[in-house]
């Protein structure tokens, strides 16, 4: 229920009156309960939303809550979850320009190589077979390679496999050929590095665009990234 122009306390007052009226108009044990009030919110699609949540009228500071978006999805890396969460909080509390300033700082950190490998670990489910005899996603290619090297490392059906997308100087970037387990990357740190451009454009910026491309912002995250300075090598 949208309540434009009302404060959080007024929203709770209205919500309690609304719940009381619905409860009294239904036979027992039907009871409507007031769950929460969002002071600011964003609805991406059905069952995908977030906002600054108040659970009671006496609560002083709101809590960021997200459902269905990348900040709480298990198939996304910690980097995307952290950047998207903080960017949304910046928008809700300080406006779109504060979020853009924050993103410029994060893009600099990503390309500087100062972030730990744990921020870039992705996890994906692996199936024992794919429809039509297809190869499957990158984690399936990694699982086959691991099984060929060591038959004892066969990945079970629908098991989640952690992996990292890497780059190496002089090598042409092909996604299936540039996937390693986190341990393999740490063991061959002199030969490979995290593919920062891939993570920035395909994961971080894509997740940001799905949120900030909505009204009233209608921001173009790719244009922000292209105009960001200094340019990464």
Secondary structure, DSSP 8 states (H G I E B T S, - for coil): ---TT--HHHHHHHHHHHHHHHHHTS-TT-------EEEEEEEEETTEEEEEEESSTT-SS-EEEEESSTTS-TTS-HHHHHHHHHHHHHHHHH-HHHHHHHHHHHHHHHHHT-S-GGGG-EEEEE-S--GGG---SHHHHHHHHHHHH-GGG---TTEEEEEEEEE-TT----GGGGEE-HHHHHHTTTT-EE-HHHIIIIIIHHHHHHHHTSTTT---HHHHHHH-SS---
